[in-house]
Amino acid sequence: MLAEYISIAFGFIFISNVLLSQFLGICSFIGVSTKRSNAIGMSLSVIGVMLIAAIVSWVIYNLILVPLDIAFLYLIVFILVIAFLVQLLEMILKKYIPGLYKSLGIYLPLITTNCAILGVAVNATTKLNYNFGETVVYALAIGIGYLLVMVMFSSIRERIASYPIPKPFKGVAIALIIAGMMALAFKGLAGVI
């Protein structure tokens, strides 16, 4: 069982990374990654919401929706769970970490529509049919992979901001080129791990 958990963790942190392989959560990936501190704050917020949303969604799906034979409502229920968790996170950050709250700006409420979070809840419960332990490891691995890529990407973007880049490649264009190169590098790990 431990080997299975390790396989899930390594697979979804490095090989099937949510940002570079599944291309989920790209909006925050491009928008918040200009500064490392913002990327870390966003990533930790996403990890928290993703982990709790996956756990709550798994419990609701397997203990309520399936036994009541209303599993077809899973998408609506998962979206409501995520929206509630993001609102709770927003209130907590606004009260206790106002600097991070301001720096994340519009991207904080966008966590509600971050398809990576919904994707984790849906995949763990309906597509991959993970048990509770596997769901927790899966959600945590996806979150850690998100954090890893966000930190690496924001570090690169901070460094290249001071370099003379041709005008057509400035901003999002160079960010997408870097993201593509990172995706190739992470995909290359498939044969190693």
C-alpha positions as a Python dict, from the first residue, in 0.01 Angstrom:
ca = {
    (1, 'M'): (0, 0, 0),
    (2, 'L'): (285, 240, 84),
    (3, 'A'): (443, 168, -255),
    (4, 'E'): (113, 256, -424),
    (5, 'Y'): (95, 587, -235),
    (6, 'I'): (455, 668, -329),
    (7, 'S'): (381, 584, -692),
    (8, 'I'): (77, 814, -692),
    (9, 'A'): (275, 1093, -526),
    (10, 'F'): (577, 1081, -760),
    (11, 'G'): (361, 1031, -1066),
    (12, 'F'): (144, 1336, -1002),
    (13, 'I'): (418, 1564, -870),
    (14, 'F'): (661, 1510, -1155),
    (15, 'I'): (521, 1321, -1453),
    (16, 'S'): (149, 1407, -1468),
    (17, 'N'): (193, 1750, -1317),
    (18, 'V'): (-135, 1939, -1307),
    (19, 'L'): (12, 2251, -1469),
    (20, 'L'): (260, 2110, -1719),
    (21, 'S'): (95, 1786, -1825),
    (22, 'Q'): (-274, 1825, -1756),
    (23, 'F'): (-275, 2203, -1822),
    (24, 'L'): (-522, 2272, -1541),
    (25, 'G'): (-493, 2597, -1344),
    (26, 'I'): (-309, 2787, -1617),
    (27, 'C'): (-478, 3123, -1537),
    (28, 'S'): (-314, 3152, -1196),
    (29, 'F'): (3, 2992, -1333),
    (30, 'I'): (58, 3278, -1576),
    (31, 'G'): (-104, 3556, -1373),
    (32, 'V'): (49, 3512, -1028),
    (33, 'S'): (393, 3378, -1120),
    (34, 'T'): (568, 3711, -1176),
    (35, 'K'): (690, 3716, -814),
    (36, 'R'): (802, 3416, -611),
    (37, 'S'): (627, 3534, -293),
    (38, 'N'): (292, 3560, -474),
    (39, 'A'): (344, 3219, -635),
    (40, 'I'): (414, 3058, -297),
    (41, 'G'): (112, 3225, -137),
    (42, 'M'): (-117, 3120, -420),
    (43, 'S'): (23, 2768, -420),
    (44, 'L'): (-26, 2721, -47),
    (45, 'S'): (-381, 2853, -81),
    (46, 'V'): (-449, 2613, -367),
    (47, 'I'): (-300, 2320, -174),
    (48, 'G'): (-523, 2391, 125),
    (49, 'V'): (-841, 2429, -79),
    (50, 'M'): (-752, 2135, -303),
    (51, 'L'): (-682, 1896, -15),
    (52, 'I'): (-992, 1988, 184),
    (53, 'A'): (-1212, 1994, -129),
    (54, 'A'): (-1091, 1650, -236),
    (55, 'I'): (-1155, 1503, 109),
    (56, 'V'): (-1498, 1662, 152),
    (57, 'S'): (-1598, 1577, -206),
    (58, 'W'): (-1489, 1214, -163),
    (59, 'V'): (-1688, 1183, 160),
    (60, 'I'): (-2001, 1345, 12),
    (61, 'Y'): (-1979, 1142, -308),
    (62, 'N'): (-1917, 803, -148),
    (63, 'L'): (-2125, 838, 169),
    (64, 'I'): (-2418, 1050, 47),
    (65, 'L'): (-2455, 1080, -329),
    (66, 'V'): (-2384, 718, -427),
    (67, 'P'): (-2594, 555, -149),
    (68, 'L'): (-2887, 788, -229),
    (69, 'D'): (-2845, 710, -600),
    (70, 'I'): (-2800, 1080, -688),
    (71, 'A'): (-2436, 1061, -795),
    (72, 'F'): (-2527, 1256, -1110),
    (73, 'L'): (-2530, 1570, -891),
    (74, 'Y'): (-2161, 1538, -808),
    (75, 'L'): (-2046, 1829, -1026),
    (76, 'I'): (-2285, 2079, -869),
    (77, 'V'): (-2201, 1958, -519),
    (78, 'F'): (-1825, 1973, -581),
    (79, 'I'): (-1848, 2328, -716),
    (80, 'L'): (-2047, 2435, -409),
    (81, 'V'): (-1790, 2276, -176),
    (82, 'I'): (-1504, 2453, -355),
    (83, 'A'): (-1685, 2788, -358),
    (84, 'F'): (-1751, 2761, 17),
    (85, 'L'): (-1388, 2672, 91),
    (86, 'V'): (-1254, 2961, -118),
    (87, 'Q'): (-1485, 3208, 55),
    (88, 'L'): (-1362, 3078, 390),
    (89, 'L'): (-999, 3107, 276),
    (90, 'E'): (-1060, 3459, 148),
    (91, 'M'): (-1202, 3569, 484),
    (92, 'I'): (-913, 3411, 674),
    (93, 'L'): (-646, 3572, 452),
    (94, 'K'): (-818, 3911, 462),
    (95, 'K'): (-823, 3905, 841),
    (96, 'Y'): (-491, 3740, 927),
    (97, 'I'): (-262, 3790, 622),
    (98, 'P'): (-381, 4111, 452),
    (99, 'G'): (-56, 4155, 256),
    (100, 'L'): (-98, 3820, 82),
    (101, 'Y'): (-469, 3890, 35),
    (102, 'K'): (-390, 4216, -149),
    (103, 'S'): (-105, 4071, -355),
    (104, 'L'): (-319, 3783, -482),
    (105, 'G'): (-591, 4027, -584),
    (106, 'I'): (-837, 3891, -837),
    (107, 'Y'): (-662, 3554, -850),
    (108, 'L'): (-780, 3458, -502),
    (109, 'P'): (-1151, 3443, -593),
    (110, 'L'): (-1049, 3273, -915),
    (111, 'I'): (-942, 2972, -707),
    (112, 'T'): (-1315, 2893, -707),
    (113, 'T'): (-1303, 2841, -1082),
    (114, 'N'): (-953, 2691, -1085),
    (115, 'C'): (-1012, 2378, -1288),
    (116, 'A'): (-719, 2206, -1113),
    (117, 'I'): (-915, 2195, -787),
    (118, 'L'): (-1234, 2073, -949),
    (119, 'G'): (-1031, 1832, -1160),
    (120, 'V'): (-875, 1674, -853),
    (121, 'A'): (-1212, 1627, -683),
    (122, 'V'): (-1372, 1481, -996),
    (123, 'N'): (-1078, 1260, -1093),
    (124, 'A'): (-1023, 1115, -746),
    (125, 'T'): (-1387, 1024, -691),
    (126, 'T'): (-1538, 942, -1028),
    (127, 'K'): (-1262, 874, -1281),
    (128, 'L'): (-978, 713, -1088),
    (129, 'N'): (-1203, 560, -820),
    (130, 'Y'): (-944, 616, -547),
    (131, 'N'): (-1015, 511, -191),
    (132, 'F'): (-995, 771, 85),
    (133, 'G'): (-620, 733, 148),
    (134, 'E'): (-535, 743, -221),
    (135, 'T'): (-754, 1053, -261),
    (136, 'V'): (-562, 1235, 14),
    (137, 'V'): (-224, 1137, -136),
    (138, 'Y'): (-344, 1230, -485),
    (139, 'A'): (-471, 1574, -379),
    (140, 'L'): (-157, 1644, -178),
    (141, 'A'): (69, 1530, -464),
    (142, 'I'): (-116, 1746, -716),
    (143, 'G'): (-84, 2041, -475),
    (144, 'I'): (286, 1983, -417),
    (145, 'G'): (343, 1954, -793),
    (146, 'Y'): (154, 2281, -838),
    (147, 'L'): (374, 2447, -573),
    (148, 'L'): (695, 2308, -722),
    (149, 'V'): (618, 2431, -1073),
    (150, 'M'): (488, 2769, -953),
    (151, 'V'): (805, 2834, -750),
    (152, 'M'): (1035, 2723, -1031),
    (153, 'F'): (841, 2922, -1291),
    (154, 'S'): (822, 3239, -1080),
    (155, 'S'): (1195, 3216, -1001),
    (156, 'I'): (1276, 3197, -1371),
    (157, 'R'): (1037, 3483, -1452),
    (158, 'E'): (1194, 3702, -1181),
    (159, 'R'): (1541, 3639, -1322),
    (160, 'I'): (1454, 3702, -1687),
    (161, 'A'): (1269, 4025, -1602),
    (162, 'S'): (1607, 4200, -1583),
    (163, 'Y'): (1740, 4060, -1913),
    (164, 'P'): (1703, 4236, -2247),
    (165, 'I'): (1431, 4035, -2421),
    (166, 'P'): (1314, 4127, -2771),
    (167, 'K'): (988, 4320, -2758),
    (168, 'P'): (769, 4053, -2925),
    (169, 'F'): (875, 3802, -2658),
    (170, 'K'): (819, 4017, -2348),
    (171, 'G'): (552, 3931, -2093),
    (172, 'V'): (321, 3637, -2154),
    (173, 'A'): (500, 3527, -2472),
    (174, 'I'): (827, 3446, -2296),
    (175, 'A'): (631, 3297, -2006),
    (176, 'L'): (459, 3052, -2241),
    (177, 'I'): (791, 2960, -2403),
    (178, 'I'): (941, 2890, -2059),
    (179, 'A'): (632, 2691, -1959),
    (180, 'G'): (666, 2482, -2274),
    (181, 'M'): (1032, 2408, -2201),
    (182, 'M'): (945, 2316, -1842),
    (183, 'A'): (668, 2084, -1965),
    (184, 'L'): (918, 1908, -2191),
    (185, 'A'): (1163, 1870, -1904),
    (186, 'F'): (897, 1728, -1669),
    (187, 'K'): (768, 1492, -1941),
    (188, 'G'): (1124, 1368, -1983),
    (189, 'L'): (1108, 1236, -1627),
    (190, 'A'): (851, 977, -1739),
    (191, 'G'): (1130, 748, -1855),
    (192, 'V'): (1343, 804, -1546),
    (193, 'I'): (1096, 764, -1261),
}
